[in-house]
Amino acid sequence: KLVFVVAGDGVLRESLQRMLVRLGIEASVTMVGKLQRSEVPSFLRNNVTVLVNTRMEGETFGVANAEAVALGVSDIVAFDIGANHESLLADTDGNSDSSDSNAS
């Protein structure tokens, strides 16, 4: 069974919760809210894939990406913008996967 765990909080949380209900997938998604900084390492270690959903072009360094990589997360999904392109490698040759221009 695939379960999505969403960490974080913000203005779109209620909209996301309504969308999950509308799609009938709310049972497959757990929303844990904002994590304390001390909780982040354990959270990242205990999840198989990390989705970095920021689309902020101005972010010069992907802190969330670096934290996940440092903790041994093997699968990170992110938009192909800013530092994501340089900081995330899709294969062992060090090449970004550009097969989807919206993700890396």
N, C-alpha and C positions, 0 to 999 in steps of 0.2 A: 504494500500500500504506500503510495506516495503522499507525503504530507509536507506542506509548505509552512515554514515558520517565518513570520514577518516581524522584524524588530524595528523600532523607531516609532516616532509619533509626529504628527504635523497636521496641517490643515486639510489634507486629503484622506485622513484616516476614515472618517465617517463615510465618505464617498466610496472608498475601497470596500468597506464593510457592506454597504448597500449593493455594490456590484457583485460581491461574492454570493450574497443571498439571491440576487436576480439570476445569476448563472447556476445556482444550485450547488455550489462547491464549498460553501462555508464550513462544512464538516472536514474538509481536507486542508484547511488553512487555520493556523493558530497565530493570533496576533498578540505578541508579548509586550508591545509598547516600548517606551524608551528604556534603554539599558543604562545602568550606571557604568562608568568607565571601567570599573573593576570587573564587571560581568562580561565585557566584550570578548576577552580571550577564551573563556570557557564556552561562550555561545558559538564563536567561530569554530573552535575545535570540534564541537559536537554536531556540526552540520556538514553535510556532504558537499553542497554547492552553495556558493555565495553569489547573490545577484546584487550588483552595485547599480542602483537605478537612477543615479544622478545624471542629469543632462546639462549640467552647468559647464559651459565652455571655459569659464574663467579659472577653473580649478587647475592649478599648475602642477600639483602632485597628488596622486590618488592615495590618500592616507588609508582609506578603507581597503583598497587593494593591497597595499603594503602590509597592513595588519594581517589580512587573510593569508597572504603568501608566507609571512614570517611564522605563522602558526601551522603551516603545513596543509592549508586547504588546497586541494588539487584542482578543483573546478571553480572558476570565477567567471561570471557572465557580466558584461558591462557594455555600455554604449561606446562606439569608436569615436571618442572625442577627447580633446585635451591630453592629459597625461595617461589616460587609459591605453591609448594606442602604444605608447612607448613602454609602459610599466607592465603590461600583461602580454605574455607570450602564449600563442596557441599551440605550439608544437616544440619538440625538443631541439629543433634546428634554430630556434630563436626567431621564427618568422610569425608575424601576426597573421591570423586567418582573416583574409579580406573577402571571403566568399559572400558575406552579408555586409553591405556597407553601413548598416545601422548597428552592428554589434561586433565586439572583438573578444 
